[in-house]
Amino acid sequence: MIEGQVVAITGASSGIGKATALELARCGAKLVLGARHQEALAQVAEQIRLAGGDVVSRATDVSKREDLISLVRLAQENFGRLDVLFSNAGAMPIGPFDELAVEDWETMVDVNIKGVLYGIAAALPVFREQGSGHFIHTASTAARKTVPNQVVYAATKAAVLALSDGLRQELAGQIRVSAILPGFTDTAFSEHVKSPELKAQMQKAGEKFAMSPEAVAKAIVYILQQPEEVNIAEVTLRSKAQA
Ligand SMILES: NC(=O)c1ccc[n+]([C@@H]2O[C@H](COP(=O)([O-])OP(=O)(O)OC[C@H]3O[C@@H](n4cnc5c(N)ncnc54)[C@H](OP(=O)(O)O)[C@@H]3O)[C@@H](O)[C@H]2O)c1
């Protein structure tokens, strides 16, 4: 039952996070949206509000621990609780090792891994006190299949999968933990690839293989629609063309 649930989403300003926010609002969830770009975030919130939904948003950089604490607090202040934290924000400045783009490696570690950990640190005490809660983490099919030029990204997503798996076991009985592993999805993701050749390659692959972010949002709805005693550990989905 999604109606009335308080769901916080990071990376809600575009792509999968935005599509999920809109879909969950349609299902009657109360949304708490975070991302760095306030204007884009405000537009998503406004779209939800105009359709009669309940939503609050706050500029959030998931690589800053205090921003996640603040996002969780926003949920509590406005809705009195937090039922779901969807840690979805991600960075993908991919490239070959030879480029030695160490700052990009650090960004991927900071956003993709630390961002998820800071979400856990912020929401776990709240979930424990409530006696319930649900962490959903966006991993990727890259967590299971590493390809050249995406190795650091794949490593961060493998880390997300490992920590989701262990967290689920530690929290069993009270708090649910799910990981979602999307394949190629039609979002702004490849825009952040610096090498023009690699970007063109990604965009070409996207045209051939990408599914819509709305398809991923529907998988999140599936995870959240399960009976109270059921925990969906992982959902892997790709477009029919990529599968
Ligand atoms: N697209 C794919 O093919 C694909 C496949 C598998 C998994 N994924 C995963 O899906 C997730 C969402 O990506 P997307 O495909 O929807 O791409 P996207 O449209 O580029 O969205 C990425 C989101 O992450 C946010 N973000 C980036 N850095 C952030 C930070 N430091 N703090 C807070 N938010 C930050 C961005 O918002 P701001 O810039 O406003 O902060 C944006 O809302 C990522 O975790 C990605 O790894 C994507």
The ligand as a Gaussian input file, in Angstrom:
#p B3LYP/6-31G(d) Opt

LIG

0 1
 N       20.682000       5.794000     -16.898000
 C       21.130000       4.554000     -16.823000
 O       21.378000       3.886000     -17.847000
 C       21.303000       3.909000     -15.474000
 C       21.436000       2.520000     -15.404000
 C       21.594000       1.910000     -14.165000
 C       21.627000       2.671000     -13.018000
 N       21.504000       4.030000     -13.106000
 C       21.521000       4.779000     -11.846000
 O       20.317000       5.499000     -11.733000
 C       20.491000       6.579000     -10.815000
 C       19.833000       7.822000     -11.385000
 O       20.488000       8.206000     -12.574000
 P       19.701000       8.625000     -13.889000
 O       19.982000       7.610000     -14.909000
 O       18.301000       8.961000     -13.572000
 O       20.535000       9.915000     -14.351000
 P       20.263000      11.477000     -14.239000
 O       19.040000      11.853000     -14.999000
 O       21.558000      12.133000     -14.606000
 O       19.970000      11.673000     -12.686000
 C       20.977000      11.660000     -11.719000
 C       20.399000      12.309000     -10.473000
 O       21.371000      12.263000      -9.432000
 C       21.476000      13.568000      -8.879000
 N       22.796000      13.773000      -8.301000
 C       24.013000      13.662000      -8.892000
 N       24.975000      13.962000      -8.009000
 C       24.355000      14.261000      -6.838000
 C       24.793000      14.666000      -5.562000
 N       26.102000      14.826000      -5.268000
 N       23.868000      14.881000      -4.603000
 C       22.559000      14.742000      -4.859000
 N       22.069000      14.367000      -6.043000
 C       22.976000      14.154000      -7.023000
 C       21.151000      14.527000     -10.012000
 O       20.642000      15.744000      -9.526000
 P       21.479000      17.100000      -9.337000
 O       22.429000      17.191000     -10.472000
 O       20.407000      18.151000      -9.325000
 O       22.129000      16.956000      -7.996000
 C       20.033000      13.767000     -10.708000
 O       18.801000      14.041000     -10.094000
 C       21.991000       6.679000     -10.592000
 O       22.325000       6.120000      -9.343000
 C       22.585000       5.835000     -11.699000
 O       23.829000       5.273000     -11.336000
 C       21.341000       4.667000     -14.305000

